[in-house]
C-alpha cells in the first residue's frame, strides 16, 4: 500500500509539522506515505469569482501534475461524504482488497479545489461542515489514516 497526500501551500507551523511527523513515523509500520506540497497562488482578499477560479485552476494544474492515472484519488471537500472513522477504515480496506495499492489524498488551498481536480476525484471526503485551516487538515488527515490502519488491524486505538 502506498499513501500520498498532496496539499497546497507550505506548512510553516512547527507544532503541526511535529504532529504530522509523528503520525507519518507511526504509519511507516503499515504503509509507505509520501507528503507533497505544491505552491499556492497568491490571492489577495476580495477576489472576483473569475479571479478565484483562476487561482484554483493554477493550483489544480500543480496538483494534477502529481497524480498518476492508476491512483485512487480522494479529495477533501466540505460537501463530500462524512464517514465515521470505522467506515473510512473499511473503505481503505475494501480498496486494498479490490487491488488498489495507491491511494492519494488532496487538500486544496484556502479557496478550495478546481473543478478539474474534483472531476478527477474518485471520492470526496469531508470532515464535517465546519471550516478548518487547510494546514490543520493535514494533521487531522494523517491521524485519521493512521487510525484507519489501526482499526483494520484490530489494534486498540479507535476509542
PyMOL CGO cylinders between C-alpha atoms (Angstrom):
from pymol import cmd
from pymol.cgo import CYLINDER

trace = [
    CYLINDER, 0.00, 0.00, 0.00, 1.18, 3.48, -0.89, 0.3, 1, 1, 1, 1, 1, 1,
    CYLINDER, 1.18, 3.48, -0.89, -0.40, 6.63, 0.50, 0.3, 1, 1, 1, 1, 1, 1,
    CYLINDER, -0.40, 6.63, 0.50, 0.25, 10.04, -0.97, 0.3, 1, 1, 1, 1, 1, 1,
    CYLINDER, 0.25, 10.04, -0.97, -1.02, 13.33, 0.45, 0.3, 1, 1, 1, 1, 1, 1,
    CYLINDER, -1.02, 13.33, 0.45, -0.86, 16.32, -1.85, 0.3, 1, 1, 1, 1, 1, 1,
    CYLINDER, -0.86, 16.32, -1.85, -1.51, 19.68, -0.25, 0.3, 1, 1, 1, 1, 1, 1,
    CYLINDER, -1.51, 19.68, -0.25, -1.43, 23.25, -1.42, 0.3, 1, 1, 1, 1, 1, 1,
    CYLINDER, -1.43, 23.25, -1.42, 0.94, 25.62, 0.32, 0.3, 1, 1, 1, 1, 1, 1,
    CYLINDER, 0.94, 25.62, 0.32, 3.96, 25.34, 2.58, 0.3, 1, 1, 1, 1, 1, 1,
    CYLINDER, 3.96, 25.34, 2.58, 3.42, 24.19, 6.14, 0.3, 1, 1, 1, 1, 1, 1,
    CYLINDER, 3.42, 24.19, 6.14, 5.25, 26.54, 8.48, 0.3, 1, 1, 1, 1, 1, 1,
    CYLINDER, 5.25, 26.54, 8.48, 3.67, 25.99, 11.89, 0.3, 1, 1, 1, 1, 1, 1,
    CYLINDER, 3.67, 25.99, 11.89, 6.18, 23.98, 13.93, 0.3, 1, 1, 1, 1, 1, 1,
    CYLINDER, 6.18, 23.98, 13.93, 3.57, 22.26, 16.10, 0.3, 1, 1, 1, 1, 1, 1,
    CYLINDER, 3.57, 22.26, 16.10, 1.71, 20.99, 13.01, 0.3, 1, 1, 1, 1, 1, 1,
    CYLINDER, 1.71, 20.99, 13.01, 4.93, 19.83, 11.37, 0.3, 1, 1, 1, 1, 1, 1,
    CYLINDER, 4.93, 19.83, 11.37, 5.84, 17.91, 14.53, 0.3, 1, 1, 1, 1, 1, 1,
    CYLINDER, 5.84, 17.91, 14.53, 2.40, 16.29, 14.76, 0.3, 1, 1, 1, 1, 1, 1,
    CYLINDER, 2.40, 16.29, 14.76, 2.47, 15.23, 11.12, 0.3, 1, 1, 1, 1, 1, 1,
    CYLINDER, 2.47, 15.23, 11.12, 6.00, 13.85, 11.51, 0.3, 1, 1, 1, 1, 1, 1,
    CYLINDER, 6.00, 13.85, 11.51, 4.86, 11.78, 14.49, 0.3, 1, 1, 1, 1, 1, 1,
    CYLINDER, 4.86, 11.78, 14.49, 1.95, 10.19, 12.61, 0.3, 1, 1, 1, 1, 1, 1,
    CYLINDER, 1.95, 10.19, 12.61, 3.94, 9.60, 9.43, 0.3, 1, 1, 1, 1, 1, 1,
    CYLINDER, 3.94, 9.60, 9.43, 6.56, 7.84, 11.55, 0.3, 1, 1, 1, 1, 1, 1,
    CYLINDER, 6.56, 7.84, 11.55, 3.85, 5.66, 13.09, 0.3, 1, 1, 1, 1, 1, 1,
    CYLINDER, 3.85, 5.66, 13.09, 2.34, 4.94, 9.68, 0.3, 1, 1, 1, 1, 1, 1,
    CYLINDER, 2.34, 4.94, 9.68, 5.61, 3.52, 8.35, 0.3, 1, 1, 1, 1, 1, 1,
    CYLINDER, 5.61, 3.52, 8.35, 4.77, 0.27, 10.18, 0.3, 1, 1, 1, 1, 1, 1,
    CYLINDER, 4.77, 0.27, 10.18, 1.70, -0.11, 7.93, 0.3, 1, 1, 1, 1, 1, 1,
    CYLINDER, 1.70, -0.11, 7.93, 2.31, 1.66, 4.63, 0.3, 1, 1, 1, 1, 1, 1,
    CYLINDER, 2.31, 1.66, 4.63, 4.57, 3.88, 2.60, 0.3, 1, 1, 1, 1, 1, 1,
    CYLINDER, 4.57, 3.88, 2.60, 3.49, 7.50, 2.89, 0.3, 1, 1, 1, 1, 1, 1,
    CYLINDER, 3.49, 7.50, 2.89, 4.57, 10.46, 0.80, 0.3, 1, 1, 1, 1, 1, 1,
    CYLINDER, 4.57, 10.46, 0.80, 3.74, 14.08, 1.56, 0.3, 1, 1, 1, 1, 1, 1,
    CYLINDER, 3.74, 14.08, 1.56, 3.83, 16.52, -1.34, 0.3, 1, 1, 1, 1, 1, 1,
    CYLINDER, 3.83, 16.52, -1.34, 3.38, 20.26, -1.14, 0.3, 1, 1, 1, 1, 1, 1,
    CYLINDER, 3.38, 20.26, -1.14, 2.52, 22.25, -4.25, 0.3, 1, 1, 1, 1, 1, 1,
    CYLINDER, 2.52, 22.25, -4.25, 2.87, 26.01, -4.39, 0.3, 1, 1, 1, 1, 1, 1,
    CYLINDER, 2.87, 26.01, -4.39, -0.16, 28.10, -3.61, 0.3, 1, 1, 1, 1, 1, 1,
    CYLINDER, -0.16, 28.10, -3.61, -1.16, 31.08, -5.70, 0.3, 1, 1, 1, 1, 1, 1,
    CYLINDER, -1.16, 31.08, -5.70, -1.02, 34.48, -4.11, 0.3, 1, 1, 1, 1, 1, 1,
    CYLINDER, -1.02, 34.48, -4.11, -4.62, 35.52, -3.59, 0.3, 1, 1, 1, 1, 1, 1,
    CYLINDER, -4.62, 35.52, -3.59, -5.44, 38.92, -2.14, 0.3, 1, 1, 1, 1, 1, 1,
    CYLINDER, -5.44, 38.92, -2.14, -8.70, 39.48, -0.28, 0.3, 1, 1, 1, 1, 1, 1,
    CYLINDER, -8.70, 39.48, -0.28, -11.89, 40.32, -2.20, 0.3, 1, 1, 1, 1, 1, 1,
    CYLINDER, -11.89, 40.32, -2.20, -11.25, 38.33, -5.36, 0.3, 1, 1, 1, 1, 1, 1,
    CYLINDER, -11.25, 38.33, -5.36, -13.93, 38.16, -8.02, 0.3, 1, 1, 1, 1, 1, 1,
    CYLINDER, -13.93, 38.16, -8.02, -15.40, 34.77, -8.94, 0.3, 1, 1, 1, 1, 1, 1,
    CYLINDER, -15.40, 34.77, -8.94, -13.28, 34.76, -12.11, 0.3, 1, 1, 1, 1, 1, 1,
    CYLINDER, -13.28, 34.76, -12.11, -10.11, 35.55, -10.15, 0.3, 1, 1, 1, 1, 1, 1,
    CYLINDER, -10.11, 35.55, -10.15, -10.89, 32.80, -7.60, 0.3, 1, 1, 1, 1, 1, 1,
    CYLINDER, -10.89, 32.80, -7.60, -11.40, 30.32, -10.44, 0.3, 1, 1, 1, 1, 1, 1,
    CYLINDER, -11.40, 30.32, -10.44, -8.07, 31.33, -11.96, 0.3, 1, 1, 1, 1, 1, 1,
    CYLINDER, -8.07, 31.33, -11.96, -6.26, 30.76, -8.63, 0.3, 1, 1, 1, 1, 1, 1,
    CYLINDER, -6.26, 30.76, -8.63, -7.92, 27.36, -8.11, 0.3, 1, 1, 1, 1, 1, 1,
    CYLINDER, -7.92, 27.36, -8.11, -7.19, 26.35, -11.71, 0.3, 1, 1, 1, 1, 1, 1,
    CYLINDER, -7.19, 26.35, -11.71, -3.47, 27.14, -11.36, 0.3, 1, 1, 1, 1, 1, 1,
    CYLINDER, -3.47, 27.14, -11.36, -3.24, 25.25, -8.08, 0.3, 1, 1, 1, 1, 1, 1,
    CYLINDER, -3.24, 25.25, -8.08, -5.25, 22.43, -9.66, 0.3, 1, 1, 1, 1, 1, 1,
    CYLINDER, -5.25, 22.43, -9.66, -2.77, 22.08, -12.51, 0.3, 1, 1, 1, 1, 1, 1,
    CYLINDER, -2.77, 22.08, -12.51, 0.03, 21.69, -9.97, 0.3, 1, 1, 1, 1, 1, 1,
    CYLINDER, 0.03, 21.69, -9.97, -1.96, 19.08, -8.05, 0.3, 1, 1, 1, 1, 1, 1,
    CYLINDER, -1.96, 19.08, -8.05, -2.90, 17.03, -11.11, 0.3, 1, 1, 1, 1, 1, 1,
    CYLINDER, -2.90, 17.03, -11.11, 0.73, 17.02, -12.28, 0.3, 1, 1, 1, 1, 1, 1,
    CYLINDER, 0.73, 17.02, -12.28, 1.48, 14.94, -9.15, 0.3, 1, 1, 1, 1, 1, 1,
    CYLINDER, 1.48, 14.94, -9.15, -1.35, 12.40, -9.69, 0.3, 1, 1, 1, 1, 1, 1,
    CYLINDER, -1.35, 12.40, -9.69, -0.93, 9.26, -11.79, 0.3, 1, 1, 1, 1, 1, 1,
    CYLINDER, -0.93, 9.26, -11.79, -3.82, 7.63, -13.66, 0.3, 1, 1, 1, 1, 1, 1,
    CYLINDER, -3.82, 7.63, -13.66, -3.58, 4.49, -11.53, 0.3, 1, 1, 1, 1, 1, 1,
    CYLINDER, -3.58, 4.49, -11.53, -4.07, 6.28, -8.21, 0.3, 1, 1, 1, 1, 1, 1,
    CYLINDER, -4.07, 6.28, -8.21, -7.39, 6.27, -6.37, 0.3, 1, 1, 1, 1, 1, 1,
    CYLINDER, -7.39, 6.27, -6.37, -7.93, 9.95, -5.60, 0.3, 1, 1, 1, 1, 1, 1,
    CYLINDER, -7.93, 9.95, -5.60, -9.68, 11.24, -2.51, 0.3, 1, 1, 1, 1, 1, 1,
    CYLINDER, -9.68, 11.24, -2.51, -10.32, 14.96, -2.44, 0.3, 1, 1, 1, 1, 1, 1,
    CYLINDER, -10.32, 14.96, -2.44, -11.16, 16.73, 0.78, 0.3, 1, 1, 1, 1, 1, 1,
    CYLINDER, -11.16, 16.73, 0.78, -14.28, 18.77, 0.13, 0.3, 1, 1, 1, 1, 1, 1,
    CYLINDER, -14.28, 18.77, 0.13, -16.81, 20.20, 2.56, 0.3, 1, 1, 1, 1, 1, 1,
    CYLINDER, -16.81, 20.20, 2.56, -19.65, 18.64, 0.54, 0.3, 1, 1, 1, 1, 1, 1,
    CYLINDER, -19.65, 18.64, 0.54, -18.00, 15.21, 0.41, 0.3, 1, 1, 1, 1, 1, 1,
    CYLINDER, -18.00, 15.21, 0.41, -19.07, 12.13, 2.33, 0.3, 1, 1, 1, 1, 1, 1,
    CYLINDER, -19.07, 12.13, 2.33, -18.56, 12.40, 6.07, 0.3, 1, 1, 1, 1, 1, 1,
    CYLINDER, -18.56, 12.40, 6.07, -17.82, 8.84, 7.22, 0.3, 1, 1, 1, 1, 1, 1,
    CYLINDER, -17.82, 8.84, 7.22, -17.11, 7.62, 10.71, 0.3, 1, 1, 1, 1, 1, 1,
    CYLINDER, -17.11, 7.62, 10.71, -13.54, 6.54, 11.40, 0.3, 1, 1, 1, 1, 1, 1,
    CYLINDER, -13.54, 6.54, 11.40, -14.68, 2.92, 11.15, 0.3, 1, 1, 1, 1, 1, 1,
    CYLINDER, -14.68, 2.92, 11.15, -16.39, 3.50, 7.78, 0.3, 1, 1, 1, 1, 1, 1,
    CYLINDER, -16.39, 3.50, 7.78, -13.30, 5.29, 6.47, 0.3, 1, 1, 1, 1, 1, 1,
    CYLINDER, -13.30, 5.29, 6.47, -11.12, 2.37, 7.61, 0.3, 1, 1, 1, 1, 1, 1,
    CYLINDER, -11.12, 2.37, 7.61, -13.46, -0.06, 5.87, 0.3, 1, 1, 1, 1, 1, 1,
    CYLINDER, -13.46, -0.06, 5.87, -13.29, 1.95, 2.64, 0.3, 1, 1, 1, 1, 1, 1,
    CYLINDER, -13.29, 1.95, 2.64, -9.48, 1.83, 2.70, 0.3, 1, 1, 1, 1, 1, 1,
    CYLINDER, -9.48, 1.83, 2.70, -9.61, -1.89, 3.42, 0.3, 1, 1, 1, 1, 1, 1,
    CYLINDER, -9.61, -1.89, 3.42, -12.07, -2.52, 0.56, 0.3, 1, 1, 1, 1, 1, 1,
    CYLINDER, -12.07, -2.52, 0.56, -9.92, -0.53, -1.87, 0.3, 1, 1, 1, 1, 1, 1,
    CYLINDER, -9.92, -0.53, -1.87, -6.90, -2.60, -0.86, 0.3, 1, 1, 1, 1, 1, 1,
    CYLINDER, -6.90, -2.60, -0.86, -8.82, -5.87, -1.24, 0.3, 1, 1, 1, 1, 1, 1,
    CYLINDER, -8.82, -5.87, -1.24, -10.00, -4.63, -4.64, 0.3, 1, 1, 1, 1, 1, 1,
    CYLINDER, -10.00, -4.63, -4.64, -6.41, -4.24, -5.80, 0.3, 1, 1, 1, 1, 1, 1,
    CYLINDER, -6.41, -4.24, -5.80, -5.93, -0.52, -5.26, 0.3, 1, 1, 1, 1, 1, 1,
    CYLINDER, -5.93, -0.52, -5.26, -2.44, -0.09, -3.89, 0.3, 1, 1, 1, 1, 1, 1,
    CYLINDER, -2.44, -0.09, -3.89, -2.00, 3.66, -4.49, 0.3, 1, 1, 1, 1, 1, 1,
    CYLINDER, -2.00, 3.66, -4.49, -4.30, 5.97, -2.54, 0.3, 1, 1, 1, 1, 1, 1,
    CYLINDER, -4.30, 5.97, -2.54, -3.86, 9.70, -2.94, 0.3, 1, 1, 1, 1, 1, 1,
    CYLINDER, -3.86, 9.70, -2.94, -5.48, 12.41, -0.82, 0.3, 1, 1, 1, 1, 1, 1,
    CYLINDER, -5.48, 12.41, -0.82, -5.69, 16.05, -1.90, 0.3, 1, 1, 1, 1, 1, 1,
    CYLINDER, -5.69, 16.05, -1.90, -6.08, 19.03, 0.40, 0.3, 1, 1, 1, 1, 1, 1,
    CYLINDER, -6.08, 19.03, 0.40, -6.73, 22.22, -1.53, 0.3, 1, 1, 1, 1, 1, 1,
    CYLINDER, -6.73, 22.22, -1.53, -5.71, 25.75, -0.73, 0.3, 1, 1, 1, 1, 1, 1,
    CYLINDER, -5.71, 25.75, -0.73, -7.70, 28.37, 1.10, 0.3, 1, 1, 1, 1, 1, 1,
    CYLINDER, -7.70, 28.37, 1.10, -10.11, 28.79, -1.83, 0.3, 1, 1, 1, 1, 1, 1,
    CYLINDER, -10.11, 28.79, -1.83, -10.71, 25.07, -2.29, 0.3, 1, 1, 1, 1, 1, 1,
    CYLINDER, -10.71, 25.07, -2.29, -10.15, 22.83, -5.30, 0.3, 1, 1, 1, 1, 1, 1,
    CYLINDER, -10.15, 22.83, -5.30, -10.53, 23.40, -9.02, 0.3, 1, 1, 1, 1, 1, 1,
    CYLINDER, -10.53, 23.40, -9.02, -13.31, 21.73, -10.99, 0.3, 1, 1, 1, 1, 1, 1,
    CYLINDER, -13.31, 21.73, -10.99, -10.69, 19.66, -12.84, 0.3, 1, 1, 1, 1, 1, 1,
    CYLINDER, -10.69, 19.66, -12.84, -9.34, 18.21, -9.60, 0.3, 1, 1, 1, 1, 1, 1,
    CYLINDER, -9.34, 18.21, -9.60, -12.86, 17.46, -8.37, 0.3, 1, 1, 1, 1, 1, 1,
    CYLINDER, -12.86, 17.46, -8.37, -13.69, 15.77, -11.70, 0.3, 1, 1, 1, 1, 1, 1,
    CYLINDER, -13.69, 15.77, -11.70, -10.57, 13.58, -11.40, 0.3, 1, 1, 1, 1, 1, 1,
    CYLINDER, -10.57, 13.58, -11.40, -11.51, 12.62, -7.85, 0.3, 1, 1, 1, 1, 1, 1,
    CYLINDER, -11.51, 12.62, -7.85, -12.74, 9.09, -7.21, 0.3, 1, 1, 1, 1, 1, 1,
    CYLINDER, -12.74, 9.09, -7.21, -14.23, 10.05, -3.84, 0.3, 1, 1, 1, 1, 1, 1,
    CYLINDER, -14.23, 10.05, -3.84, -14.86, 13.28, -1.98, 0.3, 1, 1, 1, 1, 1, 1,
    CYLINDER, -14.86, 13.28, -1.98, -14.21, 13.15, 1.73, 0.3, 1, 1, 1, 1, 1, 1,
    CYLINDER, -14.21, 13.15, 1.73, -15.44, 15.60, 4.35, 0.3, 1, 1, 1, 1, 1, 1,
    CYLINDER, -15.44, 15.60, 4.35, -14.50, 16.02, 7.98, 0.3, 1, 1, 1, 1, 1, 1,
    CYLINDER, -14.50, 16.02, 7.98, -17.73, 17.87, 8.70, 0.3, 1, 1, 1, 1, 1, 1,
    CYLINDER, -17.73, 17.87, 8.70, -19.44, 21.08, 7.77, 0.3, 1, 1, 1, 1, 1, 1,
    CYLINDER, -19.44, 21.08, 7.77, -17.11, 23.22, 9.85, 0.3, 1, 1, 1, 1, 1, 1,
    CYLINDER, -17.11, 23.22, 9.85, -14.25, 25.03, 8.15, 0.3, 1, 1, 1, 1, 1, 1,
    CYLINDER, -14.25, 25.03, 8.15, -10.72, 24.13, 9.23, 0.3, 1, 1, 1, 1, 1, 1,
    CYLINDER, -10.72, 24.13, 9.23, -7.45, 25.73, 8.20, 0.3, 1, 1, 1, 1, 1, 1,
    CYLINDER, -7.45, 25.73, 8.20, -6.05, 23.63, 5.36, 0.3, 1, 1, 1, 1, 1, 1,
    CYLINDER, -6.05, 23.63, 5.36, -2.75, 23.36, 7.25, 0.3, 1, 1, 1, 1, 1, 1,
    CYLINDER, -2.75, 23.36, 7.25, -4.52, 21.78, 10.24, 0.3, 1, 1, 1, 1, 1, 1,
    CYLINDER, -4.52, 21.78, 10.24, -6.35, 19.38, 7.91, 0.3, 1, 1, 1, 1, 1, 1,
    CYLINDER, -6.35, 19.38, 7.91, -3.02, 17.78, 7.05, 0.3, 1, 1, 1, 1, 1, 1,
    CYLINDER, -3.02, 17.78, 7.05, -2.57, 16.71, 10.67, 0.3, 1, 1, 1, 1, 1, 1,
    CYLINDER, -2.57, 16.71, 10.67, -6.18, 15.58, 11.02, 0.3, 1, 1, 1, 1, 1, 1,
    CYLINDER, -6.18, 15.58, 11.02, -5.99, 13.57, 7.79, 0.3, 1, 1, 1, 1, 1, 1,
    CYLINDER, -5.99, 13.57, 7.79, -2.71, 11.84, 8.68, 0.3, 1, 1, 1, 1, 1, 1,
    CYLINDER, -2.71, 11.84, 8.68, -4.12, 10.96, 12.11, 0.3, 1, 1, 1, 1, 1, 1,
    CYLINDER, -4.12, 10.96, 12.11, -7.30, 9.51, 10.56, 0.3, 1, 1, 1, 1, 1, 1,
    CYLINDER, -7.30, 9.51, 10.56, -5.29, 7.44, 8.06, 0.3, 1, 1, 1, 1, 1, 1,
    CYLINDER, -5.29, 7.44, 8.06, -3.21, 6.09, 10.96, 0.3, 1, 1, 1, 1, 1, 1,
    CYLINDER, -3.21, 6.09, 10.96, -6.41, 5.37, 12.91, 0.3, 1, 1, 1, 1, 1, 1,
    CYLINDER, -6.41, 5.37, 12.91, -7.84, 3.53, 9.88, 0.3, 1, 1, 1, 1, 1, 1,
    CYLINDER, -7.84, 3.53, 9.88, -4.85, 1.21, 9.69, 0.3, 1, 1, 1, 1, 1, 1,
    CYLINDER, -4.85, 1.21, 9.69, -5.10, 0.51, 13.43, 0.3, 1, 1, 1, 1, 1, 1,
    CYLINDER, -5.10, 0.51, 13.43, -8.83, -0.24, 13.11, 0.3, 1, 1, 1, 1, 1, 1,
    CYLINDER, -8.83, -0.24, 13.11, -8.26, -2.53, 10.13, 0.3, 1, 1, 1, 1, 1, 1,
    CYLINDER, -8.26, -2.53, 10.13, -5.64, -4.50, 12.06, 0.3, 1, 1, 1, 1, 1, 1,
    CYLINDER, -5.64, -4.50, 12.06, -7.87, -4.81, 15.11, 0.3, 1, 1, 1, 1, 1, 1,
    CYLINDER, -7.87, -4.81, 15.11, -5.38, -2.86, 17.20, 0.3, 1, 1, 1, 1, 1, 1,
    CYLINDER, -5.38, -2.86, 17.20, -6.54, -0.76, 20.13, 0.3, 1, 1, 1, 1, 1, 1,
    CYLINDER, -6.54, -0.76, 20.13, -6.71, 2.87, 19.15, 0.3, 1, 1, 1, 1, 1, 1,
    CYLINDER, -6.71, 2.87, 19.15, -10.13, 3.77, 17.80, 0.3, 1, 1, 1, 1, 1, 1,
    CYLINDER, -10.13, 3.77, 17.80, -11.80, 4.66, 21.09, 0.3, 1, 1, 1, 1, 1, 1,
]
cmd.load_cgo(trace, "trace")
